[in-house]
Amino acid sequence: MSYWKQFITNWNLCRIVRLIAGISLLIYGIQISEWLVILFGGAWFAAGLFSMQCCSSNGCYTSYEKVFDKNEVVSFEEIK
């Protein structure tokens, strides 16, 4: 996938929310001249623009395969 296609494709609700929140925080930080708010808003804006998230490189990937056998009998023990 080309570099510019990353900006155009795969838009979802979370990405739009991050982008809008980042823009809002950037504008608010500039209005009150607070560098910490500007940096935080810039990070959120970049996360929305570049579609960055904690699991963007399949670091949090979990398979959907069933690990346990459906026919396996499970016994429970009552604890008093």
Backbone torsions as a table, in degrees:
resi	resn	phi	psi	omega
1	MET	NA	135.6	-178.7
2	SER	-72.5	164.5	-177.1
3	TYR	-63.0	-41.7	-176.9
4	TRP	-76.3	-23.5	178.2
5	LYS	-67.1	-24.7	179.2
6	GLN	-63.5	-33.0	179.7
7	PHE	-76.9	-26.6	-172.9
8	ILE	-92.0	-34.8	-173.4
9	THR	-99.1	169.0	174.3
10	ASN	59.4	43.0	175.4
11	TRP	-84.7	128.3	175.9
12	ASN	-132.7	178.4	-174.9
13	LEU	-63.1	-42.1	-179.3
14	CYS	-63.2	-39.6	179.7
15	ARG	-66.4	-40.2	178.6
16	ILE	-66.6	-41.5	179.0
17	VAL	-63.2	-43.5	178.0
18	ARG	-62.2	-39.9	180.0
19	LEU	-66.0	-46.4	-179.9
20	ILE	-66.1	-41.1	178.5
21	ALA	-64.6	-39.3	178.1
22	GLY	-64.7	-43.4	178.0
23	ILE	-63.4	-43.4	179.6
24	SER	-61.9	-45.4	179.1
25	LEU	-66.3	-36.7	176.6
26	LEU	-62.5	-47.3	179.9
27	ILE	-63.3	-44.3	179.9
28	TYR	-64.0	-42.2	179.1
29	GLY	-63.9	-36.9	177.8
30	ILE	-69.2	-39.2	-179.9
31	GLN	-64.1	-40.1	-178.3
32	ILE	-95.9	0.5	179.0
33	SER	55.4	47.5	179.3
34	GLU	-113.3	113.0	-174.0
35	TRP	-65.3	-34.1	-179.3
36	LEU	-65.4	-41.0	177.9
37	VAL	-67.7	-37.9	178.3
38	ILE	-64.4	-43.2	178.8
39	LEU	-65.6	-43.1	178.6
40	PHE	-63.6	-43.1	177.4
41	GLY	-65.5	-37.2	176.9
42	GLY	-64.6	-38.0	177.9
43	ALA	-65.9	-42.2	178.0
44	TRP	-66.8	-39.1	178.3
45	PHE	-63.3	-45.0	179.0
46	ALA	-64.5	-38.7	178.7
47	ALA	-62.9	-38.8	178.4
48	GLY	-74.2	-39.8	-177.3
49	LEU	-69.8	-44.4	-176.8
50	PHE	-94.7	5.8	179.4
51	SER	56.5	47.4	178.2
52	MET	-92.8	141.7	175.1
53	GLN	-156.0	172.8	-175.0
54	CYS	-65.8	-27.1	-177.1
55	CYS	-110.9	28.5	-174.6
56	SER	-68.7	-24.1	-179.5
57	SER	-106.3	31.9	-178.9
58	ASN	58.4	30.9	178.2
59	GLY	-71.7	-24.0	-179.4
60	CYS	-107.9	22.4	-175.0
61	TYR	-65.7	132.5	171.6
62	THR	-127.4	137.4	-178.6
63	SER	-79.4	157.9	-179.6
64	TYR	-99.3	7.0	-179.5
65	GLU	-73.9	146.8	177.1
66	LYS	-76.4	128.7	-179.2
67	VAL	-88.1	-34.2	-175.9
68	PHE	-96.6	149.0	176.9
69	ASP	-76.6	133.8	-178.4
70	LYS	-66.5	-27.0	-177.6
71	ASN	-88.3	-0.6	-178.4
72	GLU	-71.8	132.1	179.8
73	VAL	-86.3	129.2	179.4
74	VAL	-108.6	127.5	179.0
75	SER	-107.1	140.4	179.5
76	PHE	-113.8	148.4	179.4
77	GLU	-121.8	129.3	-178.8
78	GLU	-78.1	132.5	179.6
79	ILE	-107.9	127.5	-178.8
80	LYS	-106.1	NA	NA
